[in-house]
Amino acid sequence: MKKLVGIGIGPGDMELITLKAYKLIKSCETVFIPESKGESLAGKIANEYIKDKKIIELSFPMGAKNKERYVEAAQIINQTLKDNETGVFLTLGDPMTYSTYAYLMKELIDIHVQTETIPGITSYNAAAALLGIPITLKDESFYLADGNIDEKLLNSVASVCILKVCKNKEEIIDKLERNGFAYTYVKRCTQEDQAVLYKKEEMLADKDYMSLIFARRA
Ligand SMILES: C[S@@+](CC[C@H](N)C(=O)[O-])C[C@H]1O[C@@H](n2cnc3c(N)ncnc32)[C@H](O)[C@@H]1O
């Protein structure tokens, strides 16, 4: 049976990849990487590990309706892998956290390609470590959000991390301020051009998609 292993390659620093993921990449022949607008950040991060591999780029245009792309990508994977071959699909951070891989995995299962998943260090794990701010302490809950926050949920958590903040930043920040959260903006965490912003105006001016807001009850 053909097999595809979804690998989380972490937030950017090429050393923040698990040993299991590293060994698997090294042992396989075919590496699939997601690409959008001719760029693959996952491919760039893992470049050192994949340069001697057969690399297949799978296009996932950002913001597009992707159901057809997942079906198509699953077919490309199925056609590329030889019988009993195991290939890997690289994904930023963790494959089960707001990732293309989760949708792709479903399409692969539907066409009887076996799947396995190797977890990765998420962007918010890396941001909390960088900032030296705990995600959760005893008895606390954490809220991970995508693009915006539900203000009602803020009442029941000690900390929150919002990914994909670029579109609704102002609304998100207003909600955090209203509910007594101290917040920090982290851009390209653990990558070469990493930046940490504390001023609201600077956060609002920044347009980088690879950014998040991490907040804790003040
Ligand atoms: C499609 S989600 C991918 C999440 C990823 N699977 C994870 O485990 O972190 C993309 C969003 O993740 C966040 N992100 C991913 N890597 C990041 C990094 N190195 N620094 C800051 N934010 C990052 C950004 O909010 C970005 O908009």
The ligand as an ORCA input file, in Angstrom:
! r2SCAN-3c Opt
* xyz 0 1
  C      -2.372     27.915      8.135
  S      -1.900     28.426      9.755
  C      -0.668     27.227     10.115
  C      -0.518     26.913     11.576
  C       0.540     25.859     11.821
  N       0.103     24.569     11.352
  C       0.951     25.761     13.273
  O       0.973     24.644     13.822
  O       1.321     26.775     13.866
  C      -0.949     29.850      9.353
  C      -0.897     30.812     10.512
  O      -0.051     30.275     11.508
  C       0.655     31.306     12.141
  N       2.104     31.048     11.996
  C       2.675     29.969     11.444
  N       4.010     30.010     11.593
  C       4.275     31.153     12.267
  C       5.475     31.750     12.742
  N       6.658     31.170     12.557
  N       5.372     32.925     13.406
  C       4.169     33.519     13.616
  N       3.005     32.979     13.203
  C       3.054     31.809     12.535
  C       0.230     32.628     11.498
  O      -0.803     33.167     12.277
  C      -0.294     32.165     10.162
  O      -1.248     33.071      9.675
*
